Amino acid sequence: MTSTDVVDPAVAAAWLRRWDAQQERYIADRELRFTVIGDVATDTLRQHSSPTVLDLGCGPGSLAARLAERLPAAHLVGIDTDPLLLAFARATAPSAVRFVEARLGDPGWTDALGLAGKVQAAVSTTALHWLSEAALGQLYRDLAELIEPGGVFVDGDHFAEAQPRLHELQRLVRHQREARQGVITNESWEQWWTAVEAEETFADLLAQRRERALPAHDHGIGPGLEVHVELLQQAGFREIGTVWQSGDDRVLVAVR
C-alpha cells in the first residue's frame, strides 16, 4: 500500500520546523552532522555529472532537502515506510527529490526504487537504529549490490560502544553538549507525536501508520558500532570508519 495523501505545503513546513527542533533536542550538532554527510557525498560525487543518491529512512526529508541544495545535479531518492512523514517530505522538498514508500530490508524493496542502474551514494541519518541485526545485515548486502565501486554509504546516528565505561562517557559527552547548546528544553519526540496525532486533518495518514504498525513513542535501540562495522565488512564494503564524532554521535562511512 502506498499513500497518496497530500498535505498543504505551508502546514507541512510548519510541522517540519517542529520536527527539526525536536530532533535537535537529542542531536545538538544535527546541522553539523548534515554538513559532514554532505561533505562526504560532495567529494565522492564530484566527478559524476548526474549521480544518484539514496536517502534511507528519509522521514520528512530533512537530509534530502539539504543534499539537494549541495548536489544540484544529483538524482535524490528518499525511502521511508511512514506515510505521514513522507507526506510532509513530498510537500516541502525540492522537486529534484523523488520519494518512495518501501520498508528497508524487506524482500523486493530495491525493486520499488525504480532505478535504472547502480547508485553512487547512499546516506542515512538517525534512522537505521530501528532495524534488528538481521535486518541490518540484509540491508547492507542489498546496498553492496546497489552501490558502484568507489561509491559510499554514509550514516549519521548514535552508535553505542561495546566497552561499558566508554559507552557511559560518550553518552555523558553528548548530554553535556545538549545542555550547553540549550536544546534540552525543545519539544520532545513524544510531545511532537502527541501533537500530530491530535490533528484531525492527518487522520487518514495516521490510520495508515497504524495499519503498518509503525512506532510513534519509541526511539529504537539497534546494534552497537562493532556490529555495524562487522556487517558492512561481511557485505563487501572495503573501508569502514568514523569521519566525525561527538560523544556517541557519529558519521560512519563505508566505501564500496
C-alpha positions as CSV (number, residue, x, y, z in Angstrom):
1,M,0.0,0.0,0.0
2,T,1.3,3.4,-0.9
3,S,0.0,6.7,0.4
4,T,-1.0,9.4,-2.0
5,D,-2.4,11.8,0.7
6,V,-1.4,15.4,0.1
7,V,-0.6,17.9,2.9
8,D,-0.7,21.6,2.3
9,P,3.0,22.8,1.9
10,A,2.7,25.6,4.4
11,V,1.2,23.2,7.0
12,A,3.9,20.6,6.2
13,A,6.7,23.2,6.5
14,A,5.4,24.2,10.0
15,W,5.4,20.6,11.2
16,L,8.9,20.0,9.6
17,R,10.3,23.0,11.5
18,R,8.9,21.5,14.8
19,W,10.4,18.1,13.7
20,D,13.8,19.6,13.2
21,A,13.7,21.3,16.6
22,Q,12.6,18.2,18.5
23,Q,15.3,16.2,16.7
24,E,17.9,18.7,17.9
25,R,16.9,18.0,21.5
26,Y,18.6,14.6,21.0
27,I,21.3,15.7,18.4
28,A,22.6,19.1,19.4
29,D,25.0,19.1,16.4
30,R,22.4,17.8,13.9
31,E,23.1,20.6,11.4
32,L,26.8,19.9,11.6
33,R,26.1,16.2,11.1
34,F,24.1,17.0,8.0
35,T,27.0,19.2,6.8
36,V,29.6,16.4,7.3
37,I,27.4,13.9,5.4
38,G,27.1,16.5,2.6
39,D,30.9,16.9,2.6
40,V,31.5,13.2,2.1
41,A,28.8,13.0,-0.6
42,T,30.1,16.1,-2.4
43,D,33.6,14.8,-2.5
44,T,32.6,11.3,-3.6
45,L,30.4,12.6,-6.4
46,R,32.5,15.5,-7.7
47,Q,33.4,13.6,-10.9
48,H,29.9,12.4,-11.7
49,S,27.8,14.6,-13.9
50,S,24.4,13.1,-12.8
51,P,24.8,10.9,-9.8
52,T,22.1,9.0,-7.9
53,V,21.9,9.2,-4.1
54,L,19.6,7.2,-1.9
55,D,18.4,8.6,1.5
56,L,17.5,5.6,3.6
57,G,14.8,6.1,6.2
58,C,14.4,9.7,4.9
59,G,11.5,10.6,7.2
60,P,10.1,14.1,6.4
61,G,13.1,14.8,4.1
62,S,15.3,17.0,6.3
63,L,18.6,15.5,5.0
64,A,17.4,15.1,1.4
65,A,16.4,18.7,1.2
66,R,19.8,19.8,2.4
67,L,21.6,17.5,0.0
68,A,19.5,18.8,-2.9
69,E,21.0,22.2,-2.3
70,R,24.6,21.0,-2.2
71,L,24.2,18.5,-5.1
72,P,22.1,20.2,-7.7
73,A,23.0,17.7,-10.4
74,A,22.1,14.7,-8.3
75,H,19.0,12.5,-8.6
76,L,17.9,12.0,-5.0
77,V,15.6,9.2,-3.9
78,G,14.2,9.2,-0.4
79,I,12.9,5.9,1.0
80,D,10.7,5.5,4.0
81,T,7.7,3.5,5.2
82,D,6.0,6.2,7.2
83,P,3.1,7.7,5.1
84,L,2.7,10.8,7.4
85,L,6.4,11.8,7.3
86,L,6.6,11.1,3.5
87,A,3.6,13.4,3.0
88,F,5.5,16.2,4.8
89,A,8.5,15.4,2.7
90,R,6.7,15.5,-0.6
91,A,5.1,18.8,0.3
92,T,8.3,20.6,1.3
93,A,11.3,19.0,-0.5
94,P,12.7,20.3,-3.8
95,S,11.4,18.8,-7.0
96,A,14.8,17.1,-7.5
97,V,13.9,14.7,-4.7
98,R,11.8,11.6,-5.5
99,F,10.2,9.8,-2.6
100,V,9.4,6.0,-2.5
101,E,7.3,4.2,0.1
102,A,9.1,1.0,1.0
103,R,10.3,-0.9,4.1
104,L,14.1,-1.1,4.1
105,G,15.3,-4.7,4.1
106,D,12.0,-6.3,3.1
107,P,12.2,-8.6,0.0
108,G,11.9,-6.5,-3.1
109,W,12.5,-3.1,-1.5
110,T,15.2,-2.3,-4.0
111,D,12.8,-3.0,-6.9
112,A,10.4,-0.4,-5.6
113,L,13.1,2.3,-6.1
114,G,12.7,2.2,-9.9
115,L,16.5,2.6,-10.5
116,A,18.0,2.3,-14.0
117,G,21.4,1.2,-12.7
118,K,23.9,1.5,-9.9
119,V,23.9,4.4,-7.4
120,Q,26.9,6.4,-6.4
121,A,26.0,7.0,-2.7
122,A,23.5,6.1,0.0
123,V,23.0,8.2,3.1
124,S,21.0,8.0,6.3
125,T,20.6,9.9,9.5
126,T,19.0,8.8,12.8
127,A,17.0,6.0,11.1
128,L,18.7,2.6,10.9
129,H,18.8,2.1,14.7
130,W,15.2,0.8,14.3
131,L,16.5,-2.3,12.5
132,S,17.5,-5.5,14.0
133,E,20.9,-7.1,13.4
134,A,19.4,-9.5,10.9
135,A,17.6,-6.7,9.0
136,L,20.7,-4.5,9.0
137,G,22.8,-7.4,7.6
138,Q,20.3,-7.8,4.8
139,L,20.2,-4.1,4.1
140,Y,23.9,-3.8,3.9
141,R,24.1,-6.7,1.5
142,D,21.5,-5.0,-0.7
143,L,23.4,-1.8,-0.6
144,A,26.6,-3.5,-1.6
145,E,24.7,-4.7,-4.7
146,L,23.3,-1.2,-5.4
147,I,26.4,1.0,-4.9
148,E,29.0,1.1,-7.6
149,P,32.7,0.5,-6.8
150,G,34.2,3.6,-5.1
151,G,30.7,4.8,-4.0
152,V,29.9,5.3,-0.3
153,F,27.4,4.6,2.3
154,V,27.3,7.4,4.9
155,D,25.3,7.0,8.1
156,G,24.9,9.6,10.9
157,D,23.5,8.1,14.1
158,H,24.2,7.2,17.7
159,F,26.5,4.2,17.7
160,A,27.0,2.6,21.1
161,E,30.4,1.3,22.2
162,A,30.6,-2.2,23.5
163,Q,33.0,-1.2,26.2
164,P,30.8,-0.1,29.1
165,R,32.8,2.8,30.6
166,L,33.4,4.3,27.2
167,H,29.7,3.9,26.4
168,E,28.9,5.8,29.6
169,L,31.4,8.6,28.9
170,Q,30.3,9.1,25.3
171,R,26.6,9.4,26.4
172,L,27.8,11.9,29.1
173,V,29.6,14.0,26.5
174,R,26.5,14.0,24.2
175,H,24.2,15.0,27.1
176,Q,26.5,17.7,28.3
177,R,26.7,19.1,24.7
178,E,22.9,19.2,24.5
179,A,22.8,21.1,27.8
180,R,25.3,23.6,26.7
181,Q,23.5,24.1,23.4
182,G,20.3,24.8,25.2
183,V,18.3,22.2,23.3
184,I,17.1,20.0,26.2
185,T,14.0,22.2,26.6
186,N,13.0,21.7,23.0
187,E,9.8,19.8,22.2
188,S,10.3,16.1,22.8
189,W,9.8,13.2,20.4
190,E,6.7,12.1,22.5
191,Q,5.3,15.6,22.6
192,W,5.7,16.1,18.8
193,W,3.9,12.8,18.0
194,T,1.1,13.6,20.6
195,A,0.5,16.9,18.9
196,V,0.5,15.4,15.4
197,E,-2.0,12.7,16.5
198,A,-4.3,15.4,17.8
199,E,-4.6,17.0,14.3
200,E,-7.8,15.8,12.7
201,T,-6.5,16.7,9.2
202,F,-3.9,14.0,9.5
203,A,-6.5,11.3,10.4
204,D,-6.1,9.3,7.2
205,L,-2.3,9.3,7.3
206,L,-2.3,8.3,11.0
207,A,-4.7,5.5,10.2
208,Q,-2.3,4.3,7.6
209,R,0.6,4.4,10.1
210,R,-1.4,2.2,12.5
211,E,-2.1,-0.3,9.7
212,R,1.6,-0.5,9.1
213,A,2.2,-1.0,12.8
214,L,4.7,1.9,12.8
215,P,6.0,3.0,16.2
216,A,5.4,6.6,17.5
217,H,6.7,6.7,21.0
218,D,9.7,4.5,21.0
219,H,13.2,5.6,19.8
220,G,14.6,2.2,18.9
221,I,18.0,1.0,20.1
222,G,19.7,-1.1,17.5
223,P,23.0,-2.9,17.4
224,G,26.3,-1.3,18.6
225,L,29.1,0.2,16.5
226,E,31.1,-3.0,16.2
227,V,28.1,-4.9,14.8
228,H,27.6,-2.3,12.1
229,V,31.3,-2.5,11.1
230,E,31.3,-6.3,11.0
231,L,28.1,-6.5,9.0
232,L,29.4,-3.9,6.5
233,Q,32.6,-5.9,6.1
234,Q,30.7,-9.1,5.6
235,A,28.5,-7.3,2.9
236,G,31.6,-6.4,0.9
237,F,32.5,-2.8,1.9
238,R,36.2,-2.3,1.8
239,E,36.9,0.7,4.1
240,I,34.7,1.4,7.1
241,G,35.3,4.1,9.7
242,T,34.2,7.2,11.6
243,V,34.8,10.6,9.9
244,W,33.2,12.7,12.6
245,Q,32.1,12.2,16.2
246,S,30.7,14.0,19.2
247,G,30.1,11.6,22.1
248,D,28.3,8.6,20.7
249,D,27.0,10.6,17.8
250,R,29.0,9.6,14.7
251,V,29.1,9.8,10.9
252,L,30.1,6.4,9.8
253,V,31.4,5.9,6.2
254,A,31.7,2.7,4.3
255,V,33.4,2.7,0.9
256,R,32.3,0.1,-1.7
